[in-house]
């Protein structure tokens, strides 16, 4: 718990900053637009309709869409003006959150102002107010409670949704939740959720205080609220500036959203730091976000898998390709087409593999996927979010004619448990996952080699290789140092023994010298 | 003096007011009388440009009302209407002082004026100035409404059925106050009502309107003695008939 709390200032501040900025921008756009709409009633339905449609886009998708959209925009601006636009990090999160905050504020502004009694508008005109005076002296004060209610709704929504900035590369309280769920660290999840709730409630009460102060015309609560809000904004802006100064030269190492990735990114970060260069982790990126991030220079390095790049980036789906072939094709194509360097293969594969309960497999006599195909119509399969839409699954279906009774998608952290308890029969496991053993599952052999090999490879940007050759050399030395056995142990240590990825990475680097793979066997108590 | 010259207001195909010409003398109270849909309120609102006429013109003391921006015009003309429209987020004093504050009067001057006006409409400033409008009775609210309309010392006052929603006793008291105030301040007033008795009690002259047209203008006596048509005749005979009916009933009760 102490380890989690130590990160609270960092994540909490980032979260607060995103929320304040998004709501500020949302209000700065929505309140004037809402007022304008009450003067142009014919456009009201159209504009509110657009805002409602934005609201119906699932929030995670809305944020994730910003990444390729900004990458495309960045490609254009850097060609046209030589100014790149960062595709991951704070910008996509901020845009998504701002869009999300528009609807409640906009709608409440329109409702609040058009809800002002017609007699009062007539009186305002009758006593000789200009349009502007009518707005400021009559309509806005009377609509204030409704507008503020919209603002409060927006704040609560944005605080909640800002936890989803983590997968697009903006740190937030979501870092606790994403990493915590993947590494089965409930403390982290708890800290993230409680902190977000406290933040939402505090900001909400602060705005409420401001509203009461204005409406009841009490200067004291109004002043307190204004001063507190100004302090918050000053803190947010100050911390942002300070971080900007601070983080100038650090090498940024990305990771995707599962345990192995957290451990590997920590190993990379620590390896870089040992060369005397500052490095920081950018954890929990969405699967394709990580690649886009490396391509656009938002991160400098991360670990991906040869088969993944081969299938999803290069679009290959030839069955039966060997480990070496895939690795060579990936290395060449990445360097030629994307300017991305493959610094080395770590020495293990983390392949997609179909796994099932050992007992069921024995009963049915299933050893290979060919065996499995016979029983599949009576069995249920579960996979992570992406597997069923990936080329590998299509290839499996084609090679074996697989047809299951039921296909389900679930969070990878729940998949193993579901298989272990027999809620589903087959899962798309990751071959290095410690939970295969923990839940007594068996990997079913891909006898027709429909799934390509998945060597873990360290990938780095052109800039890193050119500007920091010593870092690239240090990372290249990690090649061949982690075999599948060791990776499984490290995953197990995090998932089942409750160690932090950082601690496991540290242990690895210390024990290593890389030749003597004595990783402490899983015998310690959790909470270490 | 207010001159309305061949005023017409059309909404699409329908005509709300048709070629209406009328002159209201200085210090006169002219009542615009008619049923609903007669065009009386539209006529009134064209004077302070809450409604713009389709054709025709309006002169106040010889000057075209279109010579001023609408808000500047309205600051010079008091306006009072049935729904009153006191601003609920302002105190009574702030409501009364609103037009002076728009005109940029000093706070000192506004405070003095507000007190003077509250006394004029028979509300004790000490008791009422700092109250919120929703703490007042309907009659008190309309007194504040009248005070607000008079705040910037207008020469002209427009009233759109101001006492229509009040109970008879309160209405009677406010009518009484209004007569006194109008004489004290030598105001030119245009008063819209559908109530014949009110028209006779308050109007120096009555202009009868029906379906957007001016039917007849004259003093109450002129109208009673020589109504222009059956509509006017019936309109004017109504209060007398009612009065007789009331008298009959009450005297019978007295006998019984």
Interface residues (C-beta under 8 A of the other chain):
Chain A: X117 X119 X120 X122 X123 X124 X125 X126 X127 X128 X129 X130 X133 X137 X138 X141 X142 X215
Chain B: X48 X50 X69 X70 X71 X72 X73 X74 X75 X76 X79 X81 X83 X84 X85 X86 X87 X88 X89 X98 X99 X102 X103 X148 X149 X152
